């Protein structure tokens, strides 16, 4: 896979740090473009070259990556949608000329996540920068099939899992969200623009008795270069606070950020974690 320096175009969270560590362990020089006000400053200590860039300044990303000889890059890390819809967003996120041209030529007709990401992919490719799988250098953190925690879901929760799995896939297919909360074959919350953690809090408020299940899938039309769902220790803390007792993930397509810590915390809180594949699970 080695093709010279690897670029990381980094949003929020520890995911970019895991990618950087894995790439450097594999012997690659790593060049990071960190989104100002979003990327974690700690990323600077995990890479060889670090530059702050604007979220809507694609031309700036390209200049940084090309100046360092990057022919491959990984676009990784969260950019909260809620920030995009703040009142003063036009003053906070001022695009460069290249992004404006990209907007008017491609994005303004379809502003869905997948459309925007694919337009960015094409723009980078036009300059000889290939986006690669976000998980290429951290496969050890992927969810695996079957039971991953010590605790197994209850019989009631298996009914909820089988009931909710196809529903969650449908919601993902419609680009609404990638997670749902289910109890007794009732959907109590659906993820939308607020993100998974906020949805978990809302589910906890709606289901005071607890014992509910969170199901999280990848985007049905997704691309591992552009969109990989993640969970981390914060997710487990939120689930515990909201009295959830099971977490269901799509194996091979979901990153568990710092996986050993996630599983250790889930076992402490007695939260079952399952990598679910409908054809492989018990009926």
C-alpha positions in Angstrom: 0.0 0.0 0.0 3.0 2.3 0.6 3.0 5.1 -2.0 5.0 7.8 -0.4 3.7 10.3 2.3 0.2 9.8 3.5 -2.1 12.8 3.9 -4.7 12.9 6.6 -7.5 15.4 6.2 -8.7 15.5 9.8 -11.9 16.4 11.6 -12.8 15.9 15.3 -12.0 13.1 17.6 -9.4 10.3 18.2 -10.0 8.5 14.8 -7.4 10.7 13.0 -4.9 9.9 15.7 -5.4 6.2 15.4 -5.0 6.4 11.6 -1.8 8.5 12.0 -0.3 6.1 14.5 -1.1 3.1 12.3 0.4 4.7 9.2 3.6 5.7 11.0 3.9 2.2 12.5 3.7 1.0 8.9 6.6 3.2 8.0 4.8 6.0 6.2 5.5 9.7 6.6 2.2 11.4 7.6 1.1 14.9 6.6 -2.0 16.2 8.4 -4.4 18.9 7.4 -6.4 19.6 10.6 -9.7 21.4 10.3 -9.4 24.6 12.4 -11.6 24.6 15.4 -12.5 21.0 14.9 -9.4 18.7 14.8 -7.8 17.8 18.1 -4.5 19.7 18.7 -3.0 16.4 19.9 -2.8 15.2 16.3 0.3 17.5 15.8 2.3 15.1 18.0 1.3 12.0 16.0 2.3 13.2 12.5 5.4 14.4 10.6 3.9 17.5 9.2 0.8 19.4 10.5 -1.1 22.3 9.0 -4.3 23.9 10.1 -6.8 24.3 7.2 -10.3 25.6 6.8 -13.2 23.1 6.6 -14.5 24.6 3.3 -11.1 25.4 1.8 -10.5 22.4 -0.5 -7.9 24.3 -2.5 -5.9 24.8 0.7 -6.0 21.1 1.5 -4.7 20.3 -2.0 -1.8 22.8 -1.8 -0.7 21.4 1.5 -0.8 17.8 0.4 0.8 18.4 -3.0 3.6 20.5 -1.4 4.5 17.4 0.7 4.3 14.9 -2.2 1.1 13.1 -1.0 -0.5 10.9 -3.6 -2.8 9.2 -1.2 -4.9 10.7 1.6 -7.5 9.6 4.2 -10.4 11.9 5.0 -11.3 11.1 8.6 -12.9 12.5 11.7 -16.2 14.1 12.6 -17.5 17.4 11.5 -20.6 18.1 13.5 -23.5 19.0 11.2 -25.0 21.1 14.0 -22.2 23.6 13.5 -23.0 24.0 9.8 -26.5 25.3 10.7 -25.4 27.9 13.3 -26.6 31.5 12.8 -23.2 33.0 11.9 -21.9 30.0 9.8 -21.2 32.2 6.7 -18.6 34.2 8.7 -17.1 31.1 10.4 -16.8 29.0 7.3 -15.5 31.2 4.4 -14.8 29.0 1.4 -11.8 29.5 -0.9 -12.3 30.0 -4.7 -11.8 26.3 -5.5 -14.5 25.3 -3.0 -16.9 28.0 -4.4 -16.4 26.6 -7.9 -16.9 23.1 -6.7 -20.1 24.2 -4.9 -21.6 25.8 -8.0 -20.5 23.1 -10.4 -21.6 20.1 -8.3 -22.7 20.4 -4.7 -25.4 23.0 -4.8 -27.7 20.6 -6.7 -27.4 17.9 -4.1 -26.2 18.8 -0.6 -26.5 15.3 0.9 -23.5 13.9 2.8 -22.7 11.3 0.1 -22.9 13.8 -2.7 -20.6 16.3 -1.0 -18.1 13.6 -0.1 -18.0 12.2 -3.6 -17.5 15.7 -5.1 -14.6 16.2 -2.8 -13.2 12.8 -3.8 -13.4 13.8 -7.5 -11.7 17.1 -6.8 -8.8 15.6 -5.0 -8.4 12.9 -7.7 -8.2 15.6 -10.3 -5.0 16.7 -8.6 -3.6 13.2 -8.3 -4.6 12.7 -4.7 -6.4 9.4 -4.1 -8.6 8.9 -1.1 -8.2 5.5 0.5 -10.2 3.4 3.0 -10.4 5.2 6.3 -9.7 1.9 8.2 -6.6 0.9 6.1 -4.2 1.6 9.0 -6.5 0.7 12.0 -8.2 -2.5 11.1 -7.6 -3.8 14.6 -10.3 -1.4 15.8 -13.0 -2.7 13.5 -16.1 -4.4 15.0 -16.0 -8.2 14.5 -18.9 -10.6 14.0 -20.6 -12.1 17.0 -20.5 -11.3 20.7 -17.6 -9.0 21.6 -18.4 -8.3 25.2 -18.7 -10.7 28.2 -22.4 -10.1 28.6 -24.8 -11.4 25.9 -28.1 -9.7 24.9 -31.2 -11.1 26.6 -33.8 -13.1 24.7 -36.0 -10.0 24.6 -33.1 -8.0 23.2 -32.4 -10.5 20.4 -36.0 -10.0 19.4 -35.4 -6.2 19.3 -32.2 -6.7 17.4 -33.8 -8.8 14.7 -36.7 -6.4 14.5 -34.7 -3.2 14.5 -31.8 -4.2 12.1 -33.8 -3.9 8.8 -35.4 -0.7 10.1 -32.0 0.9 10.8 -30.8 -0.2 7.4 -33.8 1.5 5.8 -33.2 4.7 7.7 -29.6 4.7 6.6 -30.6 4.1 3.0 -32.7 7.2 3.2 -29.8 9.2 4.6 -31.7 10.1 7.7 -29.2 8.6 10.2 -27.4 5.5 11.1 -28.7 4.6 14.6 -31.9 3.7 16.3 -32.9 2.9 19.9 -35.3 0.0 20.3 -37.1 -1.7 23.2 -39.9 -4.3 23.1 -40.1 -3.8 19.3 -40.8 -0.1 19.7 -38.4 2.5 18.1 -37.9 5.1 20.8 -35.4 7.3 19.0 -33.9 7.8 15.6 -30.6 9.5 14.9 -30.7 12.6 12.7 -28.5 15.7 12.5 -27.8 15.8 16.2 -25.5 12.7 16.1 -25.4 9.5 18.0 -24.5 10.8 21.4 -27.3 13.3 21.5 -29.7 10.7 20.3 -28.7 8.4 23.1 -29.4 11.1 25.6 -32.8 11.6 24.1 -33.6 7.9 24.2 -32.7 7.8 27.9 -35.1 10.6 28.6 -37.9 8.8 26.7 -37.2 5.4 28.2 -36.8 5.8 32.0 -37.1 2.0 32.7 -33.9 1.3 30.7 -32.9 -2.0 29.1 -33.1 -0.7 25.6 -30.8 -1.5 22.6 -28.8 0.8 20.3 -28.4 -0.4 16.7 -25.8 1.4 14.6 -25.1 0.5 10.9 -23.0 1.9 8.1 -24.5 3.8 5.3 -26.1 1.4 2.9 -24.7 3.3 -0.1 -21.6 4.3 1.8 -18.0 4.1 0.8 -15.3 3.1 3.3 -13.1 5.9 1.9 -15.7 8.5 2.8 -17.9 7.5 5.7 -17.2 4.9 8.4 -19.4 4.9 11.5 -17.6 5.0 14.9 -18.3 4.4 18.5 -16.0 5.0 21.5 -15.7 5.2 25.2 -17.9 8.3 25.2 -20.6 6.2 23.5 -20.5 3.6 26.2 -20.6 6.2 28.9 -23.7 7.8 27.3 -25.3 4.4 26.9 -24.7 3.6 30.6 -26.1 7.0 31.7 -29.2 6.4 29.5 -29.7 2.9 30.9 -29.1 1.1 27.6 -27.9 -2.5 28.0 -27.0 -3.6 24.4 -25.1 -2.1 21.5 -25.3 -3.7 18.0 -22.7 -2.8 15.3 -22.1 -3.8 11.7 -19.0 -5.9 11.7 -16.1 -4.9 9.3 -17.8 -1.6 8.7 -17.7 0.1 12.1 -14.7 1.5 14.0 -14.6 1.0 17.8 -12.2 3.8 18.8 -9.6 2.4 21.1 -11.4 -1.0 20.9 -9.9 -2.6 24.1 -11.0 0.4 26.2 -14.5 0.3 24.7 -14.9 -3.4 25.5 -13.4 -3.0 29.0 -15.9 -0.2 29.8 -18.8 -2.1 28.3 -18.0 -5.1 30.5 -17.8 -2.9 33.6 -21.2 -1.5 32.9 -22.6 -4.8 31.8 -23.5 -3.6 28.3 -23.6 -6.3 25.6 -21.8 -5.5 22.3 -22.6 -7.6 19.3 -21.3 -7.5 15.7 -24.5 -8.4 14.0 -25.0 -10.1 10.7 -28.6 -11.1 10.1 -27.7 -14.4 8.4 -25.3 -15.5 11.1 -27.2 -14.7 14.3 -29.5 -17.1 16.1 -33.2 -17.0 15.1 
